[in-house]
Amino acid sequence: MVKARRRAVIRYFSFVIYGCFLALIIVAGKERSQIVTSNVNNVKSIQSSRIVHEYGEGIMKTYNTRIVTNTNDIKKYGKDYKIEFTGTLTGYGPDCPGCIGYVYCSPNPNVLNGNIYYNDKEYGKLRILAADYSIPCGSIIYIKNFSFVEGNEFRGIVLDRGSAIVGLTMDLLYPSEADTVIIGRQRNIHFTIERWGW
């Protein structure tokens, strides 16, 4: 009789321990199901949850690209997506009418000395660009389909503004205004915002 009770007690505690173990698995599963609802490109998927689970939330920006056609969408999606758009590229010099020789954005380097580059800690040597206010200072722009630069693609950094630089137009800094005749106004330039501001 004592042995039967002892077996019953052992069986009872075994079921309790097994039940607790199952409860932990269910709770862990519920936490994982929260990851499953992570959203990549506005589509919920098991693959996206695997990416988030294995590599963390930071990886999502690498996989998200949003093609836009106006500055409102740039402002709306720029912080959360890699932005791509087609626009116009022009050139300017630090000695242009109304220019003061210093770029608008901090650290406000003096560019009257002909220096058209900025050394970024993360991306290295970049061409200086003026862009619309919808794109924050310090943004890194990858530019393709452009003539008159080494190859037809390069990276620039938004460090300047201009009254004529609005919408999907960017202005590339040259050593002087006289040098900008070679660029003219180039259309159908492909821009990708790789880094959103500083």
Secondary structure, DSSP 8 states (H G I E B T S, - for coil): -HHHHHHHHHHHHHHHHHHHHHHHHHHHHHHHHHHHT-EETTEE-HHHHHHHHHH-GGGHHHH-EEE-SSHHHHHHHTTTSEEEEEEEEEEE-TTSTT--SB-SSTT--B-TTS--EEEETTTEEEEEEE--TTS-TT-EEEEES-SSSSTTEEEEEEEE--TT--TTEEEEE-SSGGGGGGT--EEEEEEEEEE---
